């Protein structure tokens, strides 16, 4: 009788999950993206002990110095050393590629500009989109790899020529929201061995392999934002760009001053710095006027979400997004929320929207709206787009 650990190992190395050519695994090269954390380290260990020709690559993304002592980050300092030590222990080559300049231009600069524009950007998606699944994937192909494997909690399936992305088995660890921008071409080359495991099983596997990462805490904050201090990063990247303004109510009445729209996000209640007889929430941010608009919680209720930058992972799409109009869909506007039902719609300009069956709260420009297939229990990821605006639920 197999143990639970053996069952977990078998699920991760299931041929349907790895989707690799048959034959001698030592002839099949797999590049593993290693952040230094437990997930990517276990991914590399599983593939190496299964006999594959593993090559580990860690991207140096930011901060050569101060990040060394920082806990709960990735791709810098101690995490790079942890990845290197794991590769040495397991006996496969490991390389560190300096992508600091690329990361700064594609992710950090976009992050700063987004906040200054009154948006709530998600740099983790931009990183996957522009650095990890573009530049690193290209490097893996140049090394002659059959696939690039990561420690993301997502499931990839193949049915004939159709390759699909599905939510992870463990809903608490599912990372599909952050991977919506993965293209079909990238998905064909990517592998996610941990998608059918839960975190407890992954840590147990790490301990079984004798890896020091077994007890390493998960990363929490955005990697280049120490202790969640977003504003300090924006001020450092864009000195002098932050300007003070007013906090106003829905009628435009000034309730108090603020020191910059970068300090606020849609749905925020605490830290507004104003006194009111009832709770107020940030409803809208008008960066052009330097206004932070607040109102009661009911004012956060959104019925229509406007989108741009569609990435479609479902069945073949016609020449444009009009083919989606009227189709039912389930959407997530935040990674921690369950999908909400709705339908695709198009405006007169041909821009894509989602009209929700019921309201959603705290919909913020700059965030992602990720699509799930309502016909299969909201398992398959159909793609997603960036939120550009929203309309209240009709009265």
C-alpha positions in Angstrom: 0.0 0.0 0.0 1.4 3.4 -1.0 1.9 6.1 1.5 0.3 9.6 1.3 3.7 11.0 0.4 4.2 8.5 -2.4 0.7 9.3 -3.7 1.6 13.0 -3.8 4.8 12.3 -5.6 3.0 10.2 -8.1 0.4 12.9 -8.8 3.2 15.5 -9.4 5.0 13.2 -11.8 1.9 11.8 -13.6 2.7 11.6 -17.3 -0.4 13.5 -18.0 0.8 16.4 -15.8 4.4 16.4 -17.2 3.2 15.8 -20.8 6.8 15.0 -22.0 8.1 12.7 -24.7 8.3 9.0 -23.7 11.6 7.3 -23.3 14.7 7.8 -21.2 14.1 10.8 -18.9 17.8 11.5 -18.7 17.6 12.6 -22.3 14.8 15.1 -21.6 16.0 18.5 -20.3 13.7 20.5 -18.1 14.6 24.0 -17.0 13.2 24.8 -13.5 12.5 28.4 -12.5 13.9 28.5 -9.0 13.0 31.4 -6.7 14.6 29.9 -3.7 11.3 29.0 -2.0 9.9 25.6 -1.1 7.6 25.3 -4.1 10.1 25.7 -6.9 12.7 23.8 -4.9 10.4 20.8 -4.5 9.5 21.0 -8.2 13.2 20.7 -9.1 13.8 17.9 -6.6 10.8 15.9 -8.0 12.0 16.1 -11.6 15.7 15.4 -10.7 14.9 12.3 -8.6 12.6 11.1 -11.4 15.7 11.1 -13.7 15.2 14.1 -15.8 18.0 16.4 -17.0 17.3 19.3 -14.7 18.8 22.8 -15.1 17.9 25.4 -12.4 17.7 29.0 -13.2 17.2 31.9 -10.7 16.5 35.4 -11.9 18.2 38.2 -10.0 15.4 40.7 -10.2 16.2 43.5 -7.8 18.3 44.8 -4.9 21.7 43.0 -4.7 22.4 44.4 -1.3 19.6 45.2 1.1 17.4 42.3 0.1 19.9 39.7 1.4 18.5 40.0 4.9 14.9 40.3 3.8 12.5 37.5 4.7 9.5 36.5 2.7 10.8 37.8 -0.6 12.0 36.0 -3.7 14.6 36.3 -6.5 17.1 38.2 -4.4 19.7 37.8 -1.6 19.3 34.8 0.6 16.7 33.3 -1.8 19.3 33.0 -4.6 21.8 31.4 -2.2 19.0 28.9 -1.1 18.3 28.0 -4.7 22.0 27.5 -5.4 22.5 25.3 -2.3 19.5 23.1 -3.2 20.9 22.6 -6.7 24.2 21.6 -5.2 22.5 19.2 -2.8 20.4 17.6 -5.5 23.2 17.5 -8.1 22.1 19.6 -11.0 23.5 22.8 -12.6 22.2 26.1 -11.5 22.6 29.5 -13.0 21.7 33.0 -11.9 20.7 35.5 -14.6 20.8 39.2 -13.8 17.5 40.6 -15.0 17.4 43.7 -12.7 17.3 46.2 -15.5 14.6 44.3 -17.4 12.6 43.9 -14.2 12.9 47.5 -13.3 11.7 48.7 -16.8 8.9 46.2 -17.3 7.6 45.8 -13.7 8.7 48.4 -11.2 8.3 51.4 -13.5 4.9 50.2 -14.6 4.0 49.8 -10.9 4.9 53.4 -10.0 3.1 54.8 -13.0 0.0 52.8 -12.2 -0.3 54.1 -8.7 0.3 57.7 -9.8 -2.5 57.3 -12.3 -4.9 56.2 -9.5 -4.7 52.5 -10.4 -4.0 49.5 -8.2 -1.4 47.6 -10.3 -0.4 43.9 -9.8 3.3 43.6 -10.5 3.3 39.8 -10.0 1.2 39.4 -13.1 3.5 41.8 -15.1 6.5 39.9 -13.9 5.1 36.6 -15.1 4.0 38.2 -18.4 7.1 40.1 -19.3 10.0 38.5 -17.6 9.4 34.9 -16.4 7.3 33.6 -19.2 8.9 35.6 -21.9 12.6 36.1 -21.3 13.2 33.1 -19.1 11.1 30.9 -21.4 13.2 32.0 -24.3 16.4 31.2 -22.4 15.0 27.7 -21.5 14.5 27.0 -25.2 18.0 28.3 -26.1 19.3 25.7 -23.6 17.6 22.9 -25.5 14.9 22.3 -22.9 11.7 20.4 -23.6 9.9 22.4 -21.0 10.1 25.2 -18.4 8.7 24.0 -15.0 7.7 26.3 -12.2 6.3 25.9 -8.6 3.1 27.7 -9.4 -0.1 26.1 -8.1 -2.0 25.7 -11.4 -3.1 22.7 -13.4 -2.3 22.2 -17.1 -4.1 19.6 -19.2 -3.9 18.4 -22.8 -6.8 16.9 -24.8 -5.5 16.2 -28.3 -4.1 19.5 -29.5 -6.0 21.5 -27.0 -3.9 22.7 -24.0 -5.9 24.2 -21.1 -5.2 25.9 -17.8 -7.2 24.9 -14.8 -7.3 26.1 -11.2 -5.2 24.3 -8.7 -6.6 21.4 -6.7 -6.0 23.3 -3.5 -8.2 26.4 -3.7 -6.3 28.1 -0.9 -3.1 28.1 -3.0 -4.6 28.5 -6.5 -2.5 31.0 -8.5 -4.6 31.1 -11.7 -5.5 34.8 -11.1 -1.8 35.7 -11.4 -1.3 33.7 -14.5 -4.2 34.8 -16.7 -1.8 36.6 -19.1 0.0 33.4 -20.0 -0.5 32.8 -23.7 -1.4 29.5 -25.4 2.1 29.3 -26.9 3.7 29.8 -23.5 1.3 27.3 -21.9 2.4 24.7 -24.4 6.0 24.9 -23.1 5.2 25.4 -19.4 4.7 22.6 -16.8 3.3 22.9 -13.3 3.9 19.7 -11.3 2.5 21.0 -8.0 -1.0 21.9 -9.3 -2.5 18.7 -8.0 -0.9 19.0 -4.5 -1.7 21.0 -1.4 0.9 22.9 0.5 1.1 20.4 3.4 2.1 17.7 0.9 4.7 20.0 -0.7 6.3 20.7 2.6 6.3 17.0 3.5 8.0 16.3 0.2 10.6 19.0 0.9 11.3 17.4 4.3 11.5 13.9 2.7 14.1 15.3 0.3 16.1 16.8 3.1 15.7 20.3 1.8 16.3 23.3 4.1 13.4 25.1 2.3 10.9 22.7 4.0 10.2 25.2 6.8 10.8 28.4 4.8 7.9 30.8 5.1 5.9 31.7 2.0 6.5 35.1 0.4 3.8 37.6 1.4 4.5 41.0 0.1 5.4 42.2 -3.4 9.0 41.2 -3.7 10.4 44.7 -4.2 8.1 46.4 -1.7 9.4 46.0 1.9 6.7 45.5 4.5 4.0 46.6 2.0 5.2 50.2 1.8 4.0 50.9 -1.7 4.1 54.7 -1.5 7.8 54.8 -0.6 8.7 52.8 -3.7 6.7 55.1 -5.9 8.3 58.2 -4.4 11.7 56.7 -4.9 11.1 55.8 -8.5 9.2 59.0 -9.4 10.6 61.7 -7.1 8.5 64.9 -7.0 5.6 63.3 -8.9 3.3 62.8 -5.9 1.0 65.8 -5.3 -1.4 66.5 -2.5 -5.1 66.9 -3.1 -8.5 66.6 -1.5 -10.7 63.8 -0.2 -14.2 64.5 -1.5 -17.6 62.9 -1.1 -19.8 61.7 -4.0 -21.2 65.3 -4.4 -17.8 66.8 -4.6 -17.7 68.3 -1.1 -14.2 68.5 0.4 -13.9 66.5 3.5 -10.2 66.9 4.1 -6.7 66.9 2.5 -4.5 64.0 1.4 -0.8 63.7 0.6 -1.1 61.9 -2.6 -3.5 59.4 -4.4 -0.7 56.7 -4.2 -1.7 56.2 -0.5 -5.2 55.0 -1.4 -6.9 52.1 -3.1 -10.5 51.4 -4.1 -12.4 49.8 -1.2 -10.1 51.2 1.4 -11.8 52.2 4.7 -9.0 52.6 7.3 -6.4 55.4 7.3 -8.5 58.0 5.5 -7.7 60.6 8.0 -11.2 62.2 8.1 -14.0 62.2 10.6 -17.5 61.1 9.6 -20.7 60.0 11.2 -20.7 56.7 9.3 -18.0 54.5 7.7 -16.7 55.8 4.4 -14.8 53.9 1.7 -12.6 54.9 -1.2 -15.0 54.7 -4.1 -13.0 56.3 -6.9 -9.6 57.9 -7.5 -9.4 60.9 -9.9 -5.6 61.3 -10.3 -6.0 64.2 -12.8 -7.8 66.3 -10.2 -5.9 64.7 -7.3 -9.2 63.7 -5.7 -9.9 60.7 -3.6 -13.7 60.1 -3.7 -15.3 58.4 -0.7 -18.8 57.2 0.0 -20.8 54.6 1.8 -20.2 50.9 1.2 -23.2 50.7 -1.1 -21.3 53.0 -3.6 -18.7 50.3 -4.1 -21.3 48.0 -5.7 -20.3 47.4 -9.4 -22.5 45.9 -12.1 -20.3 46.3 -15.2 -16.6 46.0 -15.5 -14.7 47.6 -18.5 -11.7 45.8 -19.8 -8.7 46.0 -22.1 -5.7 43.8 -23.0 -7.7 40.6 -23.5 -5.8 37.3 -23.3 -7.9 34.4 -24.4 -7.1 30.8 -23.3 -10.5 29.2 -24.2 -11.5 27.6 -27.4 -10.6 29.3 -30.7 -11.7 32.9 -30.8 -12.8 34.6 -34.0 -11.0 37.6 -35.4 -11.9 39.8 -32.5 -13.6 39.8 -29.1 -17.0 40.4 -30.5 -17.3 36.6 -30.7 -17.6 36.6 -26.9 -20.6 38.9 -26.7 -23.4 37.4 -24.7 -21.5 34.4 -23.6 -21.8 33.4 -19.9 -18.6 33.6 -17.8 -17.5 33.6 -14.2 -15.0 36.3 -13.2 -12.6 37.1 -10.3 -11.6 40.7 -9.7 -9.4 39.9 -6.7 -7.2 36.8 -6.2 -8.8 35.9 -2.9 -12.5 36.1 -4.0 -14.6 33.4 -5.5 -15.7 33.8 -9.2 -18.9 35.8 -9.8 -21.3 34.9 -12.7 -21.9 37.3 -15.6 -21.9 37.7 -19.3 -19.5 39.3 -21.9 -20.7 42.5 -23.5 -19.3 45.0 -26.1 -19.8 48.7 -26.2 -20.2 50.8 -29.4 -16.4 51.2 -29.7 -15.9 47.4 -29.6 -14.4 47.4 -26.1 -15.0 44.3 -24.0 -17.0 44.4 -20.7 -18.5 42.0 -18.3 -22.0 42.6 -17.0 -22.4 40.8 -13.7 -25.5 38.9 -12.6 -25.0 40.3 -9.1 -22.8 43.1 -7.8 -19.1 43.0 -6.9 -17.3 45.4 -4.6 -14.0 47.2 -4.7 -13.4 46.8 -8.5 -10.2 48.8 -9.1 -8.6 49.9 -12.4 -5.2 48.3 -12.8 -6.4 45.0 -11.3 -7.1 41.9 -13.4 -10.5 40.4 -14.3 -9.9 36.7 -14.8 -12.4 34.5 -16.6 -13.5 31.0 -15.7 -15.7 28.5 -17.5 -19.1 28.3 -15.7 -19.9 25.0 -17.6 -17.2 23.0 -15.8 -17.5 24.1 -12.2 -15.4 27.2 -12.8 -12.3 25.1 -13.1 -10.9 26.0 -16.5 -9.2 29.4 -16.9 -10.6 31.1 -20.1 -8.2 34.0 -19.9 -8.6 37.5 -18.6 -8.0 41.2 -19.1 -7.1 44.4 -17.3 -9.7 46.5 -15.5 -10.0 50.0 -17.0 -13.2 51.1 -15.3 -16.5 50.1 -13.9 -20.1 51.2 -13.6 -22.4 51.0 -10.6 -25.1 48.3 -10.3 -28.3 49.8 -11.8 -30.7 51.1 -9.2 
